[in-house]
């Protein structure tokens, strides 16, 4: 995850700082919850799925 994307995620999680990416966080969180609740979900992949979705919604792309 790029440094500025990681910093925005920290701002959102702290809740005391405003972020332009709160909608991206919500969308990534909802999709990750859907994945986590599916029968094929792998527990070890859930954080990775959230990270990649958040990065995608913020920047429009993901790094490998």
HUBEL-V943556 format. One record per residue. N is the residue number from 1. PHI is phi as a letter, one per 20 degrees, with the letter a starting at -180 (NA if undefined). D_LAST is the distance of its C-alpha to the last C-alpha in Angstrom with 2 decimals. Layout:
# HUBEL-V943556
n: <N & N>
phi: <PHI & PHI>
d_last: <D_LAST & D_LAST>
This chain:
# HUBEL-V943556
n: <1 & 2 & 3 & 4 & 5 & 6 & 7 & 8 & 9 & 10 & 11 & 12 & 13 & 14 & 15 & 16 & 17 & 18 & 19 & 20 & 21 & 22 & 23 & 24 & 25 & 26 & 27 & 28 & 29 & 30 & 31 & 32 & 33 & 34 & 35 & 36 & 37 & 38 & 39 & 40 & 41 & 42 & 43 & 44 & 45 & 46 & 47 & 48 & 49 & 50 & 51 & 52 & 53 & 54 & 55 & 56 & 57 & 58 & 59 & 60 & 61 & 62 & 63 & 64>
phi: <NA & f & g & f & f & f & f & f & f & f & g & f & f & f & m & d & c & e & c & f & d & f & f & f & f & f & f & f & f & f & f & f & f & f & f & f & e & e & f & e & f & d & g & f & e & g & f & f & f & f & g & f & f & f & f & f & f & f & d & n & b & c & e & e>
d_last: <9.37 & 11.44 & 14.98 & 16.89 & 14.99 & 15.64 & 19.21 & 19.77 & 18.82 & 21.34 & 23.90 & 23.73 & 24.13 & 27.04 & 28.79 & 31.09 & 29.05 & 28.42 & 25.00 & 24.29 & 21.37 & 23.46 & 23.30 & 19.49 & 19.86 & 22.54 & 20.74 & 17.65 & 20.21 & 22.31 & 19.66 & 18.49 & 22.20 & 22.67 & 19.96 & 21.47 & 24.86 & 24.10 & 25.50 & 22.27 & 20.40 & 19.19 & 20.02 & 17.30 & 14.60 & 16.31 & 14.98 & 11.31 & 12.41 & 14.26 & 11.68 & 9.28 & 12.58 & 13.99 & 11.27 & 11.64 & 15.39 & 15.67 & 13.80 & 13.62 & 9.92 & 6.56 & 3.78 & 0.00>
